[in-house]
């Protein structure tokens, strides 16, 4: 009897946990905002490096920008896929 009650409670708990863990699209929206802030920061650094003639650092910033743009686009595709 105790095992049956424990099994039922376990099944109920397993059924409720995913519903509580699902936060909708807030996590993806937060990731997009975070990536956009990093893009703005990297753009400022890129302009500074180009203005100062530090072309190696500017190349590094361009690589970081490409990575951040790729992350934003991936998150946007995920949002679109979830919506439609």
PyMOL Python script that loads the backbone (N, CA, C, O; Angstrom):
from pymol import cmd

cmd.read_pdbstr("""\
ATOM      1  N   UNK A   1       0.814  -1.182   0.000  1.00  0.00           N
ATOM      2  CA  UNK A   1       0.000   0.000   0.000  1.00  0.00           C
ATOM      3  C   UNK A   1       0.868   1.260   0.000  1.00  0.00           C
ATOM      4  O   UNK A   1       0.587   2.216  -0.723  1.00  0.00           O
ATOM      5  N   UNK A   2       1.922   1.252   0.816  1.00  0.00           N
ATOM      6  CA  UNK A   2       2.815   2.401   0.873  1.00  0.00           C
ATOM      7  C   UNK A   2       3.510   2.607  -0.472  1.00  0.00           C
ATOM      8  O   UNK A   2       3.712   3.738  -0.915  1.00  0.00           O
ATOM      9  N   UNK A   3       3.866   1.509  -1.103  1.00  0.00           N
ATOM     10  CA  UNK A   3       4.524   1.606  -2.408  1.00  0.00           C
ATOM     11  C   UNK A   3       3.576   2.181  -3.452  1.00  0.00           C
ATOM     12  O   UNK A   3       3.989   2.971  -4.301  1.00  0.00           O
ATOM     13  N   UNK A   4       2.321   1.792  -3.393  1.00  0.00           N
ATOM     14  CA  UNK A   4       1.341   2.295  -4.356  1.00  0.00           C
ATOM     15  C   UNK A   4       1.144   3.801  -4.172  1.00  0.00           C
ATOM     16  O   UNK A   4       1.070   4.539  -5.154  1.00  0.00           O
ATOM     17  N   UNK A   5       1.062   4.249  -2.949  1.00  0.00           N
ATOM     18  CA  UNK A   5       0.896   5.679  -2.677  1.00  0.00           C
ATOM     19  C   UNK A   5       2.149   6.439  -3.117  1.00  0.00           C
ATOM     20  O   UNK A   5       2.051   7.513  -3.711  1.00  0.00           O
ATOM     21  N   UNK A   6       3.308   5.888  -2.830  1.00  0.00           N
ATOM     22  CA  UNK A   6       4.556   6.528  -3.237  1.00  0.00           C
ATOM     23  C   UNK A   6       4.647   6.610  -4.766  1.00  0.00           C
ATOM     24  O   UNK A   6       5.089   7.623  -5.307  1.00  0.00           O
ATOM     25  N   UNK A   7       4.231   5.550  -5.458  1.00  0.00           N
ATOM     26  CA  UNK A   7       4.263   5.538  -6.922  1.00  0.00           C
ATOM     27  C   UNK A   7       3.307   6.585  -7.487  1.00  0.00           C
ATOM     28  O   UNK A   7       3.652   7.278  -8.444  1.00  0.00           O
ATOM     29  N   UNK A   8       2.123   6.710  -6.916  1.00  0.00           N
ATOM     30  CA  UNK A   8       1.153   7.694  -7.393  1.00  0.00           C
ATOM     31  C   UNK A   8       1.685   9.101  -7.168  1.00  0.00           C
ATOM     32  O   UNK A   8       1.581   9.948  -8.055  1.00  0.00           O
ATOM     33  N   UNK A   9       2.248   9.361  -6.008  1.00  0.00           N
ATOM     34  CA  UNK A   9       2.814  10.686  -5.729  1.00  0.00           C
ATOM     35  C   UNK A   9       3.976  11.001  -6.676  1.00  0.00           C
ATOM     36  O   UNK A   9       4.127  12.135  -7.130  1.00  0.00           O
ATOM     37  N   UNK A  10       4.779  10.002  -6.964  1.00  0.00           N
ATOM     38  CA  UNK A  10       5.891  10.188  -7.885  1.00  0.00           C
ATOM     39  C   UNK A  10       5.383  10.525  -9.288  1.00  0.00           C
ATOM     40  O   UNK A  10       5.914  11.426  -9.938  1.00  0.00           O
ATOM     41  N   UNK A  11       4.370   9.817  -9.753  1.00  0.00           N
ATOM     42  CA  UNK A  11       3.810  10.089 -11.073  1.00  0.00           C
ATOM     43  C   UNK A  11       3.182  11.479 -11.145  1.00  0.00           C
ATOM     44  O   UNK A  11       3.331  12.180 -12.146  1.00  0.00           O
ATOM     45  N   UNK A  12       2.485  11.873 -10.091  1.00  0.00           N
ATOM     46  CA  UNK A  12       1.878  13.201 -10.056  1.00  0.00           C
ATOM     47  C   UNK A  12       2.976  14.269 -10.060  1.00  0.00           C
ATOM     48  O   UNK A  12       2.874  15.268 -10.772  1.00  0.00           O
ATOM     49  N   UNK A  13       4.003  14.058  -9.279  1.00  0.00           N
ATOM     50  CA  UNK A  13       5.120  15.006  -9.239  1.00  0.00           C
ATOM     51  C   UNK A  13       5.822  15.118 -10.577  1.00  0.00           C
ATOM     52  O   UNK A  13       6.214  16.212 -10.981  1.00  0.00           O
ATOM     53  N   UNK A  14       5.985  14.008 -11.265  1.00  0.00           N
ATOM     54  CA  UNK A  14       6.631  14.030 -12.575  1.00  0.00           C
ATOM     55  C   UNK A  14       5.744  14.732 -13.607  1.00  0.00           C
ATOM     56  O   UNK A  14       6.252  15.332 -14.554  1.00  0.00           O
ATOM     57  N   UNK A  15       4.442  14.661 -13.430  1.00  0.00           N
ATOM     58  CA  UNK A  15       3.533  15.326 -14.353  1.00  0.00           C
ATOM     59  C   UNK A  15       3.479  16.821 -14.137  1.00  0.00           C
ATOM     60  O   UNK A  15       3.272  17.574 -15.089  1.00  0.00           O
ATOM     61  N   UNK A  16       3.659  17.264 -12.917  1.00  0.00           N
ATOM     62  CA  UNK A  16       3.563  18.685 -12.595  1.00  0.00           C
ATOM     63  C   UNK A  16       4.884  19.408 -12.880  1.00  0.00           C
ATOM     64  O   UNK A  16       4.868  20.584 -13.241  1.00  0.00           O
ATOM     65  N   UNK A  17       5.988  18.751 -12.730  1.00  0.00           N
ATOM     66  CA  UNK A  17       7.298  19.398 -12.871  1.00  0.00           C
ATOM     67  C   UNK A  17       7.503  20.062 -14.230  1.00  0.00           C
ATOM     68  O   UNK A  17       7.956  21.206 -14.259  1.00  0.00           O
ATOM     69  N   UNK A  18       7.199  19.420 -15.355  1.00  0.00           N
ATOM     70  CA  UNK A  18       7.402  20.115 -16.636  1.00  0.00           C
ATOM     71  C   UNK A  18       6.522  21.358 -16.786  1.00  0.00           C
ATOM     72  O   UNK A  18       6.939  22.349 -17.387  1.00  0.00           O
ATOM     73  N   UNK A  19       5.318  21.304 -16.245  1.00  0.00           N
ATOM     74  CA  UNK A  19       4.436  22.469 -16.341  1.00  0.00           C
ATOM     75  C   UNK A  19       5.012  23.637 -15.542  1.00  0.00           C
ATOM     76  O   UNK A  19       4.881  24.789 -15.956  1.00  0.00           O
ATOM     77  N   UNK A  20       5.631  23.365 -14.434  1.00  0.00           N
ATOM     78  CA  UNK A  20       6.216  24.429 -13.629  1.00  0.00           C
ATOM     79  C   UNK A  20       7.516  24.946 -14.239  1.00  0.00           C
ATOM     80  O   UNK A  20       7.856  26.118 -14.079  1.00  0.00           O
ATOM     81  N   UNK A  21       8.236  24.082 -14.932  1.00  0.00           N
ATOM     82  CA  UNK A  21       9.526  24.462 -15.497  1.00  0.00           C
ATOM     83  C   UNK A  21       9.381  25.248 -16.792  1.00  0.00           C
ATOM     84  O   UNK A  21      10.306  25.962 -17.180  1.00  0.00           O
ATOM     85  N   UNK A  22       8.242  25.133 -17.470  1.00  0.00           N
ATOM     86  CA  UNK A  22       8.064  25.807 -18.755  1.00  0.00           C
ATOM     87  C   UNK A  22       7.836  27.287 -18.532  1.00  0.00           C
ATOM     88  O   UNK A  22       6.888  27.668 -17.846  1.00  0.00           O
ATOM     89  N   UNK A  23       8.680  28.123 -19.095  1.00  0.00           N
ATOM     90  CA  UNK A  23       8.554  29.566 -18.910  1.00  0.00           C
ATOM     91  C   UNK A  23       8.148  30.271 -20.193  1.00  0.00           C
ATOM     92  O   UNK A  23       8.301  31.488 -20.304  1.00  0.00           O
ATOM     93  N   UNK A  24       7.645  29.544 -21.140  1.00  0.00           N
ATOM     94  CA  UNK A  24       7.234  30.161 -22.402  1.00  0.00           C
ATOM     95  C   UNK A  24       8.447  30.593 -23.188  1.00  0.00           C
ATOM     96  O   UNK A  24       9.437  29.866 -23.278  1.00  0.00           O
ATOM     97  N   UNK A  25       8.366  31.777 -23.755  1.00  0.00           N
ATOM     98  CA  UNK A  25       9.452  32.295 -24.581  1.00  0.00           C
ATOM     99  C   UNK A  25      10.328  33.289 -23.840  1.00  0.00           C
ATOM    100  O   UNK A  25      11.200  33.918 -24.440  1.00  0.00           O
ATOM    101  N   UNK A  26      10.103  33.434 -22.539  1.00  0.00           N
ATOM    102  CA  UNK A  26      10.879  34.435 -21.795  1.00  0.00           C
ATOM    103  C   UNK A  26      12.367  34.153 -21.839  1.00  0.00           C
ATOM    104  O   UNK A  26      13.170  35.079 -21.951  1.00  0.00           O
ATOM    105  N   UNK A  27      12.743  32.894 -21.753  1.00  0.00           N
ATOM    106  CA  UNK A  27      14.166  32.562 -21.784  1.00  0.00           C
ATOM    107  C   UNK A  27      14.808  32.916 -23.112  1.00  0.00           C
ATOM    108  O   UNK A  27      15.934  33.412 -23.152  1.00  0.00           O
ATOM    109  N   UNK A  28      14.087  32.658 -24.207  1.00  0.00           N
ATOM    110  CA  UNK A  28      14.628  32.971 -25.530  1.00  0.00           C
ATOM    111  C   UNK A  28      14.695  34.482 -25.724  1.00  0.00           C
ATOM    112  O   UNK A  28      15.673  34.998 -26.264  1.00  0.00           O
ATOM    113  N   UNK A  29      13.651  35.192 -25.284  1.00  0.00           N
ATOM    114  CA  UNK A  29      13.671  36.657 -25.393  1.00  0.00           C
ATOM    115  C   UNK A  29      14.821  37.241 -24.568  1.00  0.00           C
ATOM    116  O   UNK A  29      15.473  38.195 -24.992  1.00  0.00           O
ATOM    117  N   UNK A  30      15.065  36.667 -23.394  1.00  0.00           N
ATOM    118  CA  UNK A  30      16.164  37.139 -22.554  1.00  0.00           C
ATOM    119  C   UNK A  30      17.497  36.892 -23.262  1.00  0.00           C
ATOM    120  O   UNK A  30      18.383  37.746 -23.229  1.00  0.00           O
ATOM    121  N   UNK A  31      17.644  35.721 -23.906  1.00  0.00           N
ATOM    122  CA  UNK A  31      18.875  35.430 -24.641  1.00  0.00           C
ATOM    123  C   UNK A  31      19.090  36.423 -25.773  1.00  0.00           C
ATOM    124  O   UNK A  31      20.212  36.873 -26.008  1.00  0.00           O
ATOM    125  N   UNK A  32      18.006  36.766 -26.476  1.00  0.00           N
ATOM    126  CA  UNK A  32      18.127  37.711 -27.584  1.00  0.00           C
ATOM    127  C   UNK A  32      18.556  39.084 -27.069  1.00  0.00           C
ATOM    128  O   UNK A  32      19.445  39.713 -27.643  1.00  0.00           O
ATOM    129  N   UNK A  33      17.926  39.550 -25.991  1.00  0.00           N
ATOM    130  CA  UNK A  33      18.305  40.853 -25.431  1.00  0.00           C
ATOM    131  C   UNK A  33      19.759  40.852 -24.968  1.00  0.00           C
ATOM    132  O   UNK A  33      20.484  41.827 -25.169  1.00  0.00           O
ATOM    133  N   UNK A  34      20.176  39.756 -24.349  1.00  0.00           N
ATOM    134  CA  UNK A  34      21.558  39.652 -23.868  1.00  0.00           C
ATOM    135  C   UNK A  34      22.536  39.678 -25.046  1.00  0.00           C
ATOM    136  O   UNK A  34      23.564  40.352 -24.990  1.00  0.00           O
ATOM    137  N   UNK A  35      22.208  38.941 -26.109  1.00  0.00           N
ATOM    138  CA  UNK A  35      23.074  38.927 -27.286  1.00  0.00           C
ATOM    139  C   UNK A  35      23.112  40.295 -27.955  1.00  0.00           C
ATOM    140  O   UNK A  35      24.164  40.712 -28.438  1.00  0.00           O
ATOM    141  N   UNK A  36      21.985  40.998 -27.991  1.00  0.00           N
ATOM    142  CA  UNK A  36      21.970  42.331 -28.594  1.00  0.00           C
ATOM    143  C   UNK A  36      22.821  43.306 -27.787  1.00  0.00           C
ATOM    144  O   UNK A  36      23.484  44.170 -28.362  1.00  0.00           O
ATOM    145  N   UNK A  37      22.808  43.179 -26.480  1.00  0.00           N
ATOM    146  CA  UNK A  37      23.657  44.036 -25.651  1.00  0.00           C
ATOM    147  C   UNK A  37      25.132  43.736 -25.917  1.00  0.00           C
ATOM    148  O   UNK A  37      25.955  44.651 -25.972  1.00  0.00           O
ATOM    149  N   UNK A  38      25.465  42.450 -26.082  1.00  0.00           N
ATOM    150  CA  UNK A  38      26.852  42.095 -26.385  1.00  0.00           C
ATOM    151  C   UNK A  38      27.258  42.609 -27.761  1.00  0.00           C
ATOM    152  O   UNK A  38      28.405  43.006 -27.964  1.00  0.00           O
ATOM    153  N   UNK A  39      26.315  42.602 -28.711  1.00  0.00           N
ATOM    154  CA  UNK A  39      26.601  43.133 -30.046  1.00  0.00           C
ATOM    155  C   UNK A  39      26.912  44.625 -29.961  1.00  0.00           C
ATOM    156  O   UNK A  39      27.876  45.097 -30.563  1.00  0.00           O
ATOM    157  N   UNK A  40      26.101  45.358 -29.220  1.00  0.00           N
ATOM    158  CA  UNK A  40      26.333  46.801 -29.084  1.00  0.00           C
ATOM    159  C   UNK A  40      27.702  47.062 -28.455  1.00  0.00           C
ATOM    160  O   UNK A  40      28.414  47.975 -28.873  1.00  0.00           O
ATOM    161  N   UNK A  41      28.067  46.273 -27.465  1.00  0.00           N
ATOM    162  CA  UNK A  41      29.367  46.436 -26.810  1.00  0.00           C
ATOM    163  C   UNK A  41      30.499  46.130 -27.787  1.00  0.00           C
ATOM    164  O   UNK A  41      31.477  46.874 -27.857  1.00  0.00           O
ATOM    165  N   UNK A  42      30.369  45.040 -28.539  1.00  0.00           N
ATOM    166  CA  UNK A  42      31.408  44.671 -29.499  1.00  0.00           C
ATOM    167  C   UNK A  42      31.510  45.701 -30.623  1.00  0.00           C
ATOM    168  O   UNK A  42      32.606  45.951 -31.125  1.00  0.00           O
ATOM    169  N   UNK A  43      30.398  46.300 -31.025  1.00  0.00           N
ATOM    170  CA  UNK A  43      30.453  47.334 -32.061  1.00  0.00           C
ATOM    171  C   UNK A  43      31.225  48.552 -31.573  1.00  0.00           C
ATOM    172  O   UNK A  43      32.008  49.139 -32.321  1.00  0.00           O
ATOM    173  N   UNK A  44      31.003  48.932 -30.310  1.00  0.00           N
ATOM    174  CA  UNK A  44      31.769  50.058 -29.753  1.00  0.00           C
ATOM    175  C   UNK A  44      33.252  49.737 -29.719  1.00  0.00           C
ATOM    176  O   UNK A  44      34.087  50.576 -30.057  1.00  0.00           O
ATOM    177  N   UNK A  45      33.576  48.512 -29.306  1.00  0.00           N
ATOM    178  CA  UNK A  45      34.989  48.120 -29.265  1.00  0.00           C
ATOM    179  C   UNK A  45      35.592  48.077 -30.664  1.00  0.00           C
ATOM    180  O   UNK A  45      36.747  48.459 -30.854  1.00  0.00           O
ATOM    181  N   UNK A  46      34.818  47.615 -31.645  1.00  0.00           N
ATOM    182  CA  UNK A  46      35.310  47.560 -33.021  1.00  0.00           C
ATOM    183  C   UNK A  46      35.612  48.963 -33.535  1.00  0.00           C
ATOM    184  O   UNK A  46      36.663  49.197 -34.132  1.00  0.00           O
ATOM    185  N   UNK A  47      34.688  49.898 -33.304  1.00  0.00           N
ATOM    186  CA  UNK A  47      34.930  51.280 -33.743  1.00  0.00           C
ATOM    187  C   UNK A  47      36.160  51.874 -33.060  1.00  0.00           C
ATOM    188  O   UNK A  47      36.957  52.569 -33.691  1.00  0.00           O
ATOM    189  N   UNK A  48      36.304  51.594 -31.768  1.00  0.00           N
ATOM    190  CA  UNK A  48      37.467  52.105 -31.035  1.00  0.00           C
ATOM    191  C   UNK A  48      38.758  51.525 -31.602  1.00  0.00           C
ATOM    192  O   UNK A  48      39.732  52.250 -31.807  1.00  0.00           O
ATOM    193  N   UNK A  49      38.764  50.212 -31.856  1.00  0.00           N
ATOM    194  CA  UNK A  49      39.977  49.572 -32.376  1.00  0.00           C
ATOM    195  C   UNK A  49      40.324  50.078 -33.774  1.00  0.00           C
ATOM    196  O   UNK A  49      41.496  50.277 -34.092  1.00  0.00           O
ATOM    197  N   UNK A  50      39.311  50.286 -34.605  1.00  0.00           N
ATOM    198  CA  UNK A  50      39.575  50.800 -35.949  1.00  0.00           C
ATOM    199  C   UNK A  50      40.080  52.241 -35.885  1.00  0.00           C
ATOM    200  O   UNK A  50      40.980  52.623 -36.633  1.00  0.00           O
ATOM    201  N   UNK A  51      39.503  53.025 -35.000  1.00  0.00           N
ATOM    202  CA  UNK A  51      39.925  54.427 -34.856  1.00  0.00           C
ATOM    203  C   UNK A  51      41.382  54.499 -34.378  1.00  0.00           C
ATOM    204  O   UNK A  51      42.138  55.366 -34.815  1.00  0.00           O
ATOM    205  N   UNK A  52      41.771  53.582 -33.477  1.00  0.00           N
ATOM    206  CA  UNK A  52      43.130  53.591 -32.935  1.00  0.00           C
ATOM    207  C   UNK A  52      44.133  52.863 -33.826  1.00  0.00           C
ATOM    208  O   UNK A  52      45.333  52.885 -33.551  1.00  0.00           O
ATOM    209  N   UNK A  53      43.653  52.217 -34.892  1.00  0.00           N
ATOM    210  CA  UNK A  53      44.555  51.523 -35.801  1.00  0.00           C
ATOM    211  C   UNK A  53      44.974  50.150 -35.320  1.00  0.00           C
ATOM    212  O   UNK A  53      45.942  49.587 -35.831  1.00  0.00           O
ATOM    213  N   UNK A  54      44.270  49.603 -34.352  1.00  0.00           N
ATOM    214  CA  UNK A  54      44.579  48.273 -33.836  1.00  0.00           C
ATOM    215  C   UNK A  54      43.786  47.242 -34.644  1.00  0.00           C
ATOM    216  O   UNK A  54      42.713  46.799 -34.233  1.00  0.00           O
ATOM    217  N   UNK A  55      44.338  46.873 -35.802  1.00  0.00           N
ATOM    218  CA  UNK A  55      43.588  46.053 -36.745  1.00  0.00           C
ATOM    219  C   UNK A  55      43.457  44.594 -36.309  1.00  0.00           C
ATOM    220  O   UNK A  55      42.490  43.925 -36.673  1.00  0.00           O
ATOM    221  N   UNK A  56      44.403  44.104 -35.547  1.00  0.00           N
ATOM    222  CA  UNK A  56      44.284  42.727 -35.041  1.00  0.00           C
ATOM    223  C   UNK A  56      43.119  42.628 -34.055  1.00  0.00           C
ATOM    224  O   UNK A  56      42.352  41.666 -34.091  1.00  0.00           O
ATOM    225  N   UNK A  57      42.991  43.613 -33.185  1.00  0.00           N
ATOM    226  CA  UNK A  57      41.872  43.614 -32.239  1.00  0.00           C
ATOM    227  C   UNK A  57      40.555  43.830 -32.977  1.00  0.00           C
ATOM    228  O   UNK A  57      39.530  43.272 -32.585  1.00  0.00           O
ATOM    229  N   UNK A  58      40.570  44.640 -34.053  1.00  0.00           N
ATOM    230  CA  UNK A  58      39.360  44.862 -34.842  1.00  0.00           C
ATOM    231  C   UNK A  58      38.930  43.561 -35.510  1.00  0.00           C
ATOM    232  O   UNK A  58      37.734  43.276 -35.578  1.00  0.00           O
ATOM    233  N   UNK A  59      39.866  42.774 -35.998  1.00  0.00           N
ATOM    234  CA  UNK A  59      39.538  41.479 -36.601  1.00  0.00           C
ATOM    235  C   UNK A  59      38.902  40.560 -35.560  1.00  0.00           C
ATOM    236  O   UNK A  59      37.945  39.843 -35.853  1.00  0.00           O
ATOM    237  N   UNK A  60      39.442  40.590 -34.349  1.00  0.00           N
ATOM    238  CA  UNK A  60      38.881  39.783 -33.261  1.00  0.00           C
ATOM    239  C   UNK A  60      37.445  40.222 -32.955  1.00  0.00           C
ATOM    240  O   UNK A  60      36.571  39.381 -32.747  1.00  0.00           O
ATOM    241  N   UNK A  61      37.203  41.521 -32.928  1.00  0.00           N
ATOM    242  CA  UNK A  61      35.852  42.026 -32.646  1.00  0.00           C
ATOM    243  C   UNK A  61      34.881  41.651 -33.759  1.00  0.00           C
ATOM    244  O   UNK A  61      33.720  41.346 -33.488  1.00  0.00           O
ATOM    245  N   UNK A  62      35.345  41.670 -35.006  1.00  0.00           N
ATOM    246  CA  UNK A  62      34.473  41.262 -36.114  1.00  0.00           C
ATOM    247  C   UNK A  62      34.084  39.790 -35.978  1.00  0.00           C
ATOM    248  O   UNK A  62      32.945  39.416 -36.258  1.00  0.00           O
ATOM    249  N   UNK A  63      35.026  38.964 -35.551  1.00  0.00           N
ATOM    250  CA  UNK A  63      34.704  37.541 -35.328  1.00  0.00           C
ATOM    251  C   UNK A  63      33.674  37.387 -34.213  1.00  0.00           C
ATOM    252  O   UNK A  63      32.738  36.595 -34.329  1.00  0.00           O
ATOM    253  N   UNK A  64      33.851  38.146 -33.137  1.00  0.00           N
ATOM    254  CA  UNK A  64      32.881  38.087 -32.044  1.00  0.00           C
ATOM    255  C   UNK A  64      31.506  38.561 -32.511  1.00  0.00           C
ATOM    256  O   UNK A  64      30.486  37.983 -32.134  1.00  0.00           O
ATOM    257  N   UNK A  65      31.480  39.606 -33.326  1.00  0.00           N
ATOM    258  CA  UNK A  65      30.203  40.109 -33.844  1.00  0.00           C
ATOM    259  C   UNK A  65      29.512  39.066 -34.707  1.00  0.00           C
ATOM    260  O   UNK A  65      28.301  38.871 -34.599  1.00  0.00           O
ATOM    261  N   UNK A  66      30.272  38.395 -35.562  1.00  0.00           N
ATOM    262  CA  UNK A  66      29.666  37.336 -36.388  1.00  0.00           C
ATOM    263  C   UNK A  66      29.051  36.261 -35.516  1.00  0.00           C
ATOM    264  O   UNK A  66      27.954  35.778 -35.798  1.00  0.00           O
ATOM    265  N   UNK A  67      29.758  35.880 -34.450  1.00  0.00           N
ATOM    266  CA  UNK A  67      29.261  34.855 -33.532  1.00  0.00           C
ATOM    267  C   UNK A  67      27.974  35.318 -32.842  1.00  0.00           C
ATOM    268  O   UNK A  67      27.024  34.547 -32.702  1.00  0.00           O
ATOM    269  N   UNK A  68      27.955  36.572 -32.417  1.00  0.00           N
ATOM    270  CA  UNK A  68      26.772  37.100 -31.733  1.00  0.00           C
ATOM    271  C   UNK A  68      25.584  37.214 -32.685  1.00  0.00           C
ATOM    272  O   UNK A  68      24.457  36.891 -32.311  1.00  0.00           O
ATOM    273  N   UNK A  69      25.832  37.676 -33.920  1.00  0.00           N
ATOM    274  CA  UNK A  69      24.744  37.740 -34.901  1.00  0.00           C
ATOM    275  C   UNK A  69      24.186  36.346 -35.174  1.00  0.00           C
ATOM    276  O   UNK A  69      22.976  36.167 -35.311  1.00  0.00           O
ATOM    277  N   UNK A  70      25.078  35.367 -35.251  1.00  0.00           N
ATOM    278  CA  UNK A  70      24.636  33.990 -35.479  1.00  0.00           C
ATOM    279  C   UNK A  70      23.763  33.509 -34.323  1.00  0.00           C
ATOM    280  O   UNK A  70      22.750  32.847 -34.548  1.00  0.00           O
ATOM    281  N   UNK A  71      24.149  33.837 -33.082  1.00  0.00           N
ATOM    282  CA  UNK A  71      23.358  33.439 -31.916  1.00  0.00           C
ATOM    283  C   UNK A  71      21.983  34.100 -31.917  1.00  0.00           C
ATOM    284  O   UNK A  71      20.983  33.455 -31.604  1.00  0.00           O
ATOM    285  N   UNK A  72      21.931  35.390 -32.269  1.00  0.00           N
ATOM    286  CA  UNK A  72      20.646  36.095 -32.311  1.00  0.00           C
ATOM    287  C   UNK A  72      19.758  35.474 -33.378  1.00  0.00           C
ATOM    288  O   UNK A  72      18.574  35.233 -33.142  1.00  0.00           O
ATOM    289  N   UNK A  73      20.322  35.215 -34.544  1.00  0.00           N
ATOM    290  CA  UNK A  73      19.521  34.620 -35.615  1.00  0.00           C
ATOM    291  C   UNK A  73      19.017  33.233 -35.238  1.00  0.00           C
ATOM    292  O   UNK A  73      17.886  32.872 -35.563  1.00  0.00           O
ATOM    293  N   UNK A  74      19.846  32.460 -34.559  1.00  0.00           N
ATOM    294  CA  UNK A  74      19.424  31.129 -34.119  1.00  0.00           C
ATOM    295  C   UNK A  74      18.266  31.239 -33.121  1.00  0.00           C
ATOM    296  O   UNK A  74      17.304  30.475 -33.199  1.00  0.00           O
ATOM    297  N   UNK A  75      18.359  32.183 -32.188  1.00  0.00           N
ATOM    298  CA  UNK A  75      17.283  32.370 -31.213  1.00  0.00           C
ATOM    299  C   UNK A  75      15.998  32.840 -31.888  1.00  0.00           C
ATOM    300  O   UNK A  75      14.906  32.401 -31.524  1.00  0.00           O
ATOM    301  N   UNK A  76      16.126  33.731 -32.870  1.00  0.00           N
ATOM    302  CA  UNK A  76      14.940  34.202 -33.585  1.00  0.00           C
ATOM    303  C   UNK A  76      14.289  33.075 -34.377  1.00  0.00           C
ATOM    304  O   UNK A  76      13.063  32.977 -34.424  1.00  0.00           O
ATOM    305  N   UNK A  77      15.105  32.220 -35.000  1.00  0.00           N
ATOM    306  CA  UNK A  77      14.538  31.066 -35.714  1.00  0.00           C
ATOM    307  C   UNK A  77      13.809  30.148 -34.749  1.00  0.00           C
ATOM    308  O   UNK A  77      12.747  29.616 -35.071  1.00  0.00           O
ATOM    309  N   UNK A  78      14.380  29.963 -33.568  1.00  0.00           N
ATOM    310  CA  UNK A  78      13.730  29.111 -32.563  1.00  0.00           C
ATOM    311  C   UNK A  78      12.383  29.705 -32.150  1.00  0.00           C
ATOM    312  O   UNK A  78      11.404  28.973 -32.003  1.00  0.00           O
ATOM    313  N   UNK A  79      12.326  31.021 -31.962  1.00  0.00           N
ATOM    314  CA  UNK A  79      11.052  31.661 -31.639  1.00  0.00           C
ATOM    315  C   UNK A  79      10.042  31.467 -32.751  1.00  0.00           C
ATOM    316  O   UNK A  79       8.879  31.153 -32.498  1.00  0.00           O
ATOM    317  N   UNK A  80      10.492  31.656 -33.987  1.00  0.00           N
ATOM    318  CA  UNK A  80       9.594  31.508 -35.125  1.00  0.00           C
ATOM    319  C   UNK A  80       9.077  30.074 -35.220  1.00  0.00           C
ATOM    320  O   UNK A  80       7.891  29.847 -35.460  1.00  0.00           O
ATOM    321  N   UNK A  81       9.975  29.112 -35.031  1.00  0.00           N
ATOM    322  CA  UNK A  81       9.587  27.694 -35.100  1.00  0.00           C
ATOM    323  C   UNK A  81       8.561  27.352 -34.012  1.00  0.00           C
ATOM    324  O   UNK A  81       7.629  26.583 -34.247  1.00  0.00           O
ATOM    325  N   UNK A  82       8.742  27.928 -32.831  1.00  0.00           N
ATOM    326  CA  UNK A  82       7.804  27.644 -31.739  1.00  0.00           C
ATOM    327  C   UNK A  82       6.434  28.266 -31.986  1.00  0.00           C
ATOM    328  O   UNK A  82       5.414  27.737 -31.544  1.00  0.00           O
ATOM    329  N   UNK A  83       6.420  29.399 -32.699  1.00  0.00           N
ATOM    330  CA  UNK A  83       5.157  30.094 -32.933  1.00  0.00           C
ATOM    331  C   UNK A  83       4.343  29.460 -34.025  1.00  0.00           C
ATOM    332  O   UNK A  83       3.119  29.384 -33.922  1.00  0.00           O
ATOM    333  N   UNK A  84       5.006  28.996 -35.087  1.00  0.00           N
ATOM    334  CA  UNK A  84       4.259  28.509 -36.258  1.00  0.00           C
ATOM    335  C   UNK A  84       4.497  27.059 -36.513  1.00  0.00           C
ATOM    336  O   UNK A  84       3.943  26.500 -37.460  1.00  0.00           O
TER     337      UNK A  84
END
""", "prot")
cmd.dss("prot")
cmd.show_as("cartoon", "prot")
cmd.util.cbc("prot")
cmd.orient("prot")
